[in-house]
Amino acid sequence: MRPLLLAVAALVTAACVRNAPAPGATERSTGDKAPALELVAQSPRQWTGIAVSKNGRIFVNFPRWSEDVPLSVAELKDGQVSAWPDATWNEWKPGTGGQSHFVAVQSVVIDDQDRLWVVDTGNPQFKGVIETPRLHQFDISSGRLVRSYAFPPEVSSGDSYLNDVRVDTVREVAYLTDSQAGGLVILDLKSGSARKVLKDHPSTHADADHLMVMGRRFDRQVQSDGIALSPDRQTLYWSALTGHTLWRMPTEALLDTSLDDKALAGRVEKAHTIVAPDGILFDSKGRLWLGGLEDGSIYRYVPGGAYERVIRDDRLLWPDSFAEGPQGWIYVTTTQIHLPPAERGPYGIYRFQP
């Protein structure tokens, strides 16, 4: 058996799907009973992104933050993790190229047309971009690659690390964050052309020099990271991971190519002061979900309305990425980034009903 398949087999046997809530301290800031946090799956390997299809298929990705990453993209199926779309896509090694192999995947997202998008940073282990960063679009029914978008050096190169993506399927535009160099990337899905904006603006850079994450000091400065598109597609929200501000801008301004960064800066708005988050997500009801890194929590923000902590739970060790599944379930991964590897337990996926 090839080394990759042996590694996959080990990963498969160690990841399993749960159906019962695990014990934990859960509370709500308003004093009301918090939604129950249900364990969905665990893995001995660190995942970041999660995507859930309309019929409940769950996809995850494993970032190449070390040399020992046997899988980049996988599907949770029948209680086990399997390489997706196949083993070949997950067989990248230095020098093999990234056009038909996953190099360093940071996130997976399913859009409202049930298509899977994979963000490949081309930057394994944060050592710099060594392969062209790409955004892949897959048909999940067949596993077929529909289109791959390559980002030119002026958009993503050097220390860039494309982090997360949101797709406007009406305007055919994708928005991405760069969490290492800072900035927002706007990709025209029709032409394939991309441009980077606000790369030097304070909103796309850390506004704190460190975080205290569940009692542990986190000294790394991470720039624009979480990104969310309002359900009406009129407003884009984003936040730096090392920071406490939720920013927003009308998408009509971002799509106006006549506006330079100076003009765009005048359209940036501070939406709210927030707990330091990683991933953020609008659900179908227009509620924005944010992972609270510092206190192991999940917050909810309603634009123009309330911002409140909904869940606080000791199992939420660095809540990372969110996805909405059938029947309104909200899924979240945990990545334990603030803990030394020797102190980490299994990485979890949880879900709750708002």
C-alpha positions, 0 to 999 in steps of 0.5 A: 500500500502506498504511504499516502494510503497507509496514512489515510487509513490511519486517519480514517480509523481515528476519526469518527462521527458522534451523535450524542452531546458531550458533557461541558459547561455551556452558558448564555450571556443573557441567562437563557439556556444556551443551545446544546453543543453536539459533538459531530466528529473528532480527528487526531489531525488538525483541521480548519475549514468545514463545508456542509452540502444541502443534503448533509455531506460534510467536507473538511480540510487539513492545512499543511502546517507541518510535514506530516499532513496525509490529507488536504481535503476529505469527506466525512462519510459513514463515520470515517474520513476519506480523501476527496475527490480522490487520493491523487489530488491529495498526493502533493509533494514539493516540485509536483505543482499545484494545478491538479494537487492540493498544496496547502489548503486553508478552507473549504466552502459550499455556496448556495448552488451546492458547489464546493470551493477550495482555497489553496494558499500555495504557502505550506508551513507559512514559509512563503508562497512556493506554488501559485495560490488557487481557488478551485471549484468542484462539482460535489456530485461527481468530484469533478473540477469545474474550474481553477482560478490562479492568483497572480503575484500582484494579488498573492505572493511572498508572505501572502496567505489566502485564508477564507472565501465567500461567493456571490453566485448572482454577481459571480464574484468571490471575496477572499481575505489575506491573513498574512500580508493583509488585504481583501481579494476580489475575484471575477468568476467570469473572467478570472481576473483578480485584484487586491484592495485595502492591503494597507488599510487598518481594517485588514491588519491586526489591531492588537499585538497579542491575545489572551486565549483561554488563559494562554498568550498568543503573540502572533499577529494575524491580519484579515481573516474572517469574512462573511457576505450578507444574505442579500449580497449587499454588504461584506464583513471581515475581521482581523484575527488578532483584533476586536473590530468587525468591519463592513463595506457595501459590495457595490463599492468593492465592485466599482473598479474606478475606486482606488484604495483611498476612495474605498477607505472612505466606504469602510465602516466599523460594524461592532467591537467584538471578541477576537474571532477566527471564522465568521458566517452569516446563516440563511436568517441573516445572523452572523456567527463568530467564534470567540477565541479568547473565552471559548465561545460562540457569539451572534451578531444581528446587523443593526441589532444585538451582539451577544454571546450564545455559547460558552463551552470549555470544548471550544478550543479555538473555534475556527470555521463555521458552516450551515447545514440542513435544518439550520444546524450550525457546524464549527471546527476547533483547532487548538492553535493556542496550545502547544502540540503536546497539550492538544487532544482530538480536534473536534467538529461541533454543531448546534441549533440556534 
